[in-house]
């Protein structure tokens, strides 16, 4: 079924929790605990990623008992990992995989190594007061967005399957005292590893420097083969690379208008991947202060505009955790400084592509367009995805009429009537400025390049909610249709205009469409 990696895997290389009894506990001196998935009553595959299945060399027919947690084949040693984290800026202590269970590490058909993990497969020693399960609404959103982000070119963990359990799970969706039963589901997630910043934070805070060193040595040996973990500069080189990867990830998030919603340090991957799709969202009306997470609303710590600074703050927490491994903390501070330079360079390059500027355009040319645009867009409700997509079709002739300039981007405006007087004049002026910056290029070549940088389809929350509502009634067609379209987000597809539309008015305040909680 899978090409298992035993020797050299996370579970076989690092110290395990010696306790095997069920129940929540503080786990000391170990990176993981052995725990088996809890079987479910009536598993059924709701969605499947053919692309990920090909990489892993598996199909949905042979995999269902394993992916539902109902069977653990010979050679598999499932486990949950132990980590801590800073949540909303505060140290939260031991957290760990409260409902995620790693089945195994495997070798893909591409020769790469992958961890295969079930999310929602039952309680673990880290479940605290929870049941270790997940509901359909959050599981469908994670499955859908994981694969959509991959198609968008955003570094991410992947999803292999979405399985209905046949059992109900009680959740209080908005933590307002109204718990209700919901259909349960399990997502199979896949990544090179699920090692997080918090895996290093917990032993560092506990003063377990021997375990911290073991985890560092394993991680570098396994996933950074070009670095000798015993070399004097190993920690500096590794941390520098994580800062670079994280900066590149954040530039991608900002490029496509993605808002993670819960950027705790335990939700940050050392591989620079998007991980833990909870209350995420997409900038539909462009608003840098917007957060999709109701838990985050008082301070908007994790809003779109704050994400780069939060990523750097999270990296500083990881750097602090690594200080016992270096003789001079200055090397970690120097590495952290790499983040800002990498992020600035990646952002200018990626937004330069979105704007259709020449590849050799200087940073000042990007800033000259981007800064006034980002001041302009929040003045009324404008869909970020549709504005940038429509920009490719704006005429660049210097004598173009105002109406002709505005027509390609008007579908991005929630209320075209708001585009009047001073706002209309300022928008027209910016479009003329943009046209002057790109008019010397071949129009068709530029349009092709811009459409390759600006997606037409993104996994908007209201689209996901429609798929959730239908799936809960037994209709999987909207989910499968959305999955197919999102696999090619930059290419117009016949009959899919409705999946490239602004958020409809009915979805403005509907739960799951504009605001979500961490409840899942």
FENNOR-V870702 format. One record per residue. RES is the residue in three letters. SS is DSSP state (H for helix, E for strand, L for the rest). OMEGA is omega in radians with two decimals (999 if undefined). BURIAL is + if it has 24 or more other ideal C-beta (glycine too) atoms within 12 Angstrom, else -. Layout:
res	ss	omega	burial
RES	SS	OMEGA	BURIAL
RES	SS	OMEGA	BURIAL
This chain:
res	ss	omega	burial
UNK	L	3.07	+
UNK	L	2.99	+
UNK	L	-3.00	-
UNK	E	2.96	+
UNK	E	3.13	+
UNK	L	3.11	-
UNK	L	-3.11	-
UNK	L	3.10	-
UNK	L	3.11	+
UNK	H	-3.04	+
UNK	H	-3.09	+
UNK	H	-3.04	-
UNK	H	-3.02	-
UNK	L	-3.05	+
UNK	L	3.14	+
UNK	E	3.01	+
UNK	L	-3.12	+
UNK	L	-3.12	-
UNK	L	3.13	-
UNK	L	-3.07	-
UNK	L	3.08	-
UNK	L	3.08	-
UNK	L	-3.13	-
UNK	L	-3.12	+
UNK	L	2.95	+
UNK	L	-3.08	-
UNK	L	-3.10	+
UNK	L	2.99	-
UNK	L	-3.10	+
UNK	L	3.11	+
UNK	L	-3.07	+
UNK	E	3.10	+
UNK	E	3.09	+
UNK	E	3.13	+
UNK	L	-3.13	+
UNK	L	3.03	+
UNK	L	3.07	+
UNK	L	-3.09	+
UNK	L	3.12	-
UNK	L	-2.95	+
UNK	L	-3.01	-
UNK	L	-3.07	-
UNK	L	3.12	+
UNK	E	3.11	+
UNK	E	3.10	+
UNK	E	-3.14	+
UNK	E	-3.03	+
UNK	E	3.07	+
UNK	L	3.10	+
UNK	H	-3.11	-
UNK	H	-3.14	+
UNK	H	3.09	+
UNK	H	3.11	+
UNK	H	3.13	-
UNK	H	-3.09	+
UNK	H	3.13	+
UNK	L	-3.08	-
UNK	L	3.05	+
UNK	L	-2.99	-
UNK	H	-3.10	+
UNK	H	-3.09	-
UNK	H	-2.96	-
UNK	H	-2.94	+
UNK	H	-3.12	+
UNK	H	3.13	+
UNK	H	-3.04	+
UNK	H	3.03	+
UNK	L	-3.07	+
UNK	L	-3.10	+
UNK	L	3.14	+
UNK	L	3.06	-
UNK	L	-3.07	+
UNK	L	3.07	-
UNK	L	3.12	-
UNK	L	3.12	-
UNK	L	3.09	+
UNK	L	-3.04	+
UNK	L	-3.08	+
UNK	E	3.02	+
UNK	E	-3.06	+
UNK	E	-3.08	+
UNK	L	3.09	+
UNK	L	3.06	+
UNK	E	3.10	+
UNK	E	2.97	+
UNK	E	3.14	+
UNK	E	-3.08	+
UNK	L	3.04	+
UNK	L	-3.09	-
UNK	E	3.11	-
UNK	E	-3.04	-
UNK	E	-3.14	+
UNK	E	3.13	-
UNK	E	3.06	+
UNK	L	3.07	+
UNK	L	-3.14	+
UNK	L	-3.09	+
UNK	L	3.09	+
UNK	L	3.09	+
UNK	E	-3.14	+
UNK	E	3.11	+
UNK	E	3.13	+
UNK	E	-3.05	+
UNK	E	2.90	+
UNK	E	-3.04	+
UNK	E	3.04	+
UNK	E	-3.13	-
UNK	L	3.10	+
UNK	L	3.07	-
UNK	L	3.14	-
UNK	L	-3.13	-
UNK	L	3.12	-
UNK	E	-3.11	+
UNK	E	2.93	+
UNK	E	3.12	+
UNK	E	-2.95	+
UNK	E	3.02	+
UNK	E	3.09	+
UNK	E	-3.09	+
UNK	L	-3.01	+
UNK	E	3.07	+
UNK	L	-3.03	+
UNK	L	3.08	+
UNK	L	3.07	+
UNK	L	-3.08	+
UNK	L	-3.06	+
UNK	L	-3.12	+
UNK	L	-3.11	-
UNK	L	-3.04	-
UNK	L	-3.04	+
UNK	L	3.12	+
UNK	L	-3.12	+
UNK	E	3.08	+
UNK	L	-3.13	+
UNK	E	-3.10	+
UNK	H	-3.03	+
UNK	H	-3.12	+
UNK	H	-3.12	+
UNK	H	3.10	+
UNK	H	3.13	+
UNK	H	-3.14	+
UNK	H	3.12	+
UNK	H	-3.06	+
UNK	H	-3.04	+
UNK	H	3.12	+
UNK	H	-3.11	+
UNK	H	3.09	+
UNK	H	3.13	+
UNK	H	3.09	+
UNK	H	3.14	+
UNK	H	3.10	+
UNK	H	-3.11	+
UNK	L	3.13	+
UNK	L	3.10	+
UNK	L	-3.02	+
UNK	E	2.83	+
UNK	L	-3.09	+
UNK	E	3.08	+
UNK	E	3.13	+
UNK	E	-3.01	+
UNK	E	2.97	+
UNK	E	-3.05	+
UNK	E	2.99	+
UNK	E	-3.07	+
UNK	E	-3.03	+
UNK	E	-3.14	-
UNK	E	3.07	+
UNK	E	3.13	-
UNK	E	-3.14	+
UNK	E	3.12	-
UNK	E	3.00	+
UNK	L	-2.90	-
UNK	L	-3.12	+
UNK	L	3.10	-
UNK	L	-3.09	-
UNK	L	3.10	-
UNK	L	3.14	-
UNK	L	3.12	-
UNK	L	-3.13	-
UNK	E	3.09	-
UNK	E	3.10	-
UNK	E	3.09	+
UNK	E	-3.13	+
UNK	E	3.13	+
UNK	E	3.13	+
UNK	E	3.03	+
UNK	E	2.97	+
UNK	E	-3.11	+
UNK	E	-3.07	+
UNK	E	3.11	+
UNK	E	3.03	+
UNK	L	2.92	+
UNK	L	3.09	+
UNK	L	3.12	+
UNK	L	-3.03	+
UNK	E	3.04	+
UNK	H	-3.08	+
UNK	H	3.07	+
UNK	H	-3.14	+
UNK	H	-3.11	+
UNK	H	-3.02	+
UNK	H	3.11	+
UNK	H	3.13	+
UNK	H	3.13	+
UNK	H	3.14	+
UNK	H	-3.11	+
UNK	L	3.13	-
UNK	L	-3.05	+
UNK	H	3.09	-
UNK	H	3.11	-
UNK	H	3.09	+
UNK	H	3.14	+
UNK	H	3.11	+
UNK	H	-3.13	+
UNK	H	3.10	+
UNK	H	-3.11	+
UNK	H	-3.14	+
UNK	H	-3.07	+
UNK	H	-3.12	+
UNK	H	3.12	+
UNK	H	-3.01	+
UNK	H	-2.97	+
UNK	H	3.08	+
UNK	L	-3.03	+
UNK	L	3.13	-
UNK	L	3.12	-
UNK	L	3.02	+
UNK	L	-3.06	-
UNK	L	3.14	+
UNK	L	-3.13	-
UNK	L	-3.10	-
UNK	L	-3.10	-
UNK	L	-3.03	-
UNK	H	-3.10	+
UNK	H	3.13	+
UNK	H	-3.12	+
UNK	H	-3.12	+
UNK	H	-3.13	+
UNK	H	3.08	+
UNK	H	-3.14	+
UNK	H	3.10	+
UNK	H	3.10	+
UNK	H	3.12	+
UNK	H	-3.12	+
UNK	H	-3.13	+
UNK	H	3.10	+
UNK	H	3.11	+
UNK	H	3.09	+
UNK	H	-3.10	+
UNK	H	3.08	+
UNK	H	3.09	+
UNK	H	3.11	+
UNK	H	-3.10	+
UNK	H	3.14	+
UNK	H	-3.06	+
UNK	H	3.13	+
UNK	L	-3.14	+
UNK	E	3.07	+
UNK	E	-3.05	+
UNK	L	3.05	+
UNK	L	-3.11	+
UNK	L	-3.06	+
UNK	L	3.01	+
UNK	L	-3.10	+
UNK	H	3.08	+
UNK	H	3.07	+
UNK	H	3.13	+
UNK	L	-3.10	+
UNK	E	3.08	+
UNK	L	3.12	+
UNK	L	-3.10	+
UNK	L	3.14	+
UNK	L	2.94	+
UNK	E	-3.07	+
UNK	L	3.08	+
UNK	L	3.12	+
UNK	L	3.10	+
UNK	L	-3.13	+
UNK	L	3.13	+
UNK	L	3.08	+
UNK	E	-3.13	+
UNK	E	3.10	+
UNK	L	3.04	+
UNK	L	2.82	+
UNK	E	-3.10	+
UNK	L	-3.11	+
UNK	L	-3.11	+
UNK	L	-3.12	-
UNK	L	-3.05	-
UNK	L	2.99	+
UNK	L	3.12	+
UNK	L	-2.97	+
UNK	E	3.14	+
UNK	H	3.12	+
UNK	H	-3.08	+
UNK	H	-3.00	+
UNK	L	-3.09	-
UNK	L	-3.09	-
UNK	L	-3.11	-
UNK	L	-3.13	+
UNK	L	-3.02	+
UNK	L	3.11	+
UNK	L	-3.09	+
UNK	H	-3.05	+
UNK	H	-3.13	+
UNK	H	-2.96	+
UNK	H	3.13	+
UNK	H	-3.14	+
UNK	H	3.11	+
UNK	H	3.10	+
UNK	H	3.13	+
UNK	H	3.09	+
UNK	H	3.12	+
UNK	H	3.09	+
UNK	H	3.11	+
UNK	H	3.08	+
UNK	H	3.07	+
UNK	H	3.10	+
UNK	H	3.10	+
UNK	H	3.13	+
UNK	H	-3.09	+
UNK	H	-3.06	+
UNK	H	3.10	+
UNK	H	-3.09	+
UNK	H	-3.12	+
UNK	L	3.10	+
UNK	L	-3.08	-
UNK	L	-3.09	-
UNK	L	-3.14	-
UNK	H	-3.13	-
UNK	H	3.09	+
UNK	H	3.08	+
UNK	H	3.09	-
UNK	H	3.13	-
UNK	H	-3.14	+
UNK	H	3.13	+
UNK	H	3.13	+
UNK	H	-3.08	+
UNK	H	-3.05	+
UNK	H	3.14	+
UNK	H	-3.14	-
UNK	H	-3.12	+
UNK	H	-3.14	+
UNK	H	-3.13	+
UNK	H	-3.14	-
UNK	H	-3.11	+
UNK	H	3.13	+
UNK	H	3.13	+
UNK	H	-3.08	+
UNK	H	3.11	+
UNK	H	3.00	+
UNK	H	3.08	+
UNK	H	3.13	+
UNK	H	-3.13	+
UNK	H	3.13	+
UNK	L	3.13	+
UNK	L	3.09	+
UNK	L	-3.10	-
UNK	L	-3.10	-
UNK	L	3.12	-
UNK	L	-3.14	+
UNK	L	3.13	-
UNK	H	-3.12	-
UNK	H	-3.14	-
UNK	H	3.09	+
UNK	H	-3.11	+
UNK	H	-3.11	-
UNK	H	3.09	-
UNK	H	-2.98	+
UNK	H	-3.09	+
UNK	H	3.10	-
UNK	H	3.10	-
UNK	H	-3.13	+
UNK	H	2.96	+
UNK	H	-3.05	-
UNK	H	-2.99	+
UNK	H	-3.11	+
UNK	H	-3.08	-
UNK	H	2.98	+
UNK	L	-3.08	+
UNK	L	-3.12	+
UNK	E	3.11	+
UNK	E	-3.07	+
UNK	H	-3.09	+
UNK	H	-3.07	+
UNK	H	3.11	+
UNK	H	-3.12	+
UNK	H	3.12	+
UNK	H	-3.13	+
UNK	H	-3.09	+
UNK	H	-3.12	+
UNK	L	-3.07	+
UNK	L	3.09	+
UNK	L	-3.13	+
UNK	L	-3.10	+
UNK	L	3.10	+
UNK	L	-3.06	-
UNK	L	3.13	-
UNK	L	-3.13	-
UNK	L	3.14	-
UNK	L	-3.12	-
UNK	H	-3.12	-
UNK	H	3.13	-
UNK	H	3.11	-
UNK	H	-3.03	+
UNK	H	-2.98	+
UNK	H	-3.09	-
UNK	H	-3.10	+
UNK	H	-3.11	+
UNK	H	3.10	+
UNK	L	3.13	+
UNK	L	-3.06	+
UNK	E	-3.13	+
UNK	L	3.12	+
UNK	L	-3.11	-
UNK	H	3.10	-
UNK	H	3.09	-
UNK	H	-3.10	-
UNK	L	-3.07	+
UNK	L	3.05	-
UNK	H	-3.03	-
UNK	H	-3.14	-
UNK	H	3.10	+
UNK	H	-3.13	+
UNK	H	-3.12	-
UNK	H	3.11	-
UNK	H	3.10	+
UNK	H	3.14	+
UNK	H	3.13	-
UNK	H	3.13	+
UNK	H	3.08	+
UNK	H	3.09	+
UNK	H	3.11	+
UNK	H	-3.12	+
UNK	H	3.11	+
UNK	H	-3.08	-
UNK	H	-3.03	+
UNK	H	-2.92	+
UNK	L	-3.11	-
UNK	L	3.14	-
UNK	L	3.01	+
UNK	L	-2.98	-
UNK	H	-3.08	-
UNK	H	3.11	-
UNK	H	3.13	-
UNK	H	-3.14	+
UNK	H	3.13	+
UNK	H	-3.14	-
UNK	H	3.14	+
UNK	H	3.12	+
UNK	H	3.07	+
UNK	H	-3.14	-
UNK	H	-3.08	+
UNK	L	-3.09	+
UNK	L	3.03	+
UNK	L	-3.10	+
UNK	L	3.00	+
UNK	L	-3.10	+
UNK	L	-3.13	+
UNK	L	-3.09	+
UNK	H	-3.09	+
UNK	H	3.06	+
UNK	H	3.09	+
UNK	H	-3.12	+
UNK	H	3.06	+
UNK	H	3.11	+
UNK	H	3.11	+
UNK	H	-3.12	+
UNK	H	-3.14	+
UNK	H	-3.11	-
UNK	H	3.12	+
UNK	H	3.08	+
UNK	L	3.09	-
UNK	L	-3.13	-
UNK	L	-3.10	-
UNK	L	-3.08	+
UNK	H	3.12	-
UNK	H	3.10	+
UNK	H	-3.09	+
UNK	H	3.09	+
UNK	H	3.13	+
UNK	H	3.11	+
UNK	H	3.13	+
UNK	H	-3.09	+
UNK	H	-3.12	+
UNK	H	3.08	+
UNK	L	3.10	+
UNK	L	-2.95	+
UNK	L	-3.09	+
UNK	L	-3.02	+
UNK	L	3.07	-
UNK	L	-3.09	-
UNK	L	-3.09	-
UNK	L	3.06	-
UNK	L	-3.08	-
UNK	L	-3.13	-
UNK	H	-3.11	-
UNK	H	3.13	-
UNK	H	3.09	+
UNK	H	-3.07	+
UNK	L	3.01	+
UNK	L	3.03	+
UNK	L	3.12	+
UNK	L	-3.07	-
UNK	H	-3.12	-
UNK	H	-3.09	-
UNK	H	-3.04	+
UNK	L	-3.09	-
UNK	L	-3.13	-
UNK	L	3.09	-
UNK	E	-3.13	+
UNK	L	-3.11	+
UNK	L	-3.11	+
UNK	L	-3.12	+
UNK	E	3.13	+
UNK	E	3.06	+
UNK	L	3.09	+
UNK	L	-3.12	+
UNK	L	3.13	+
UNK	L	999	+
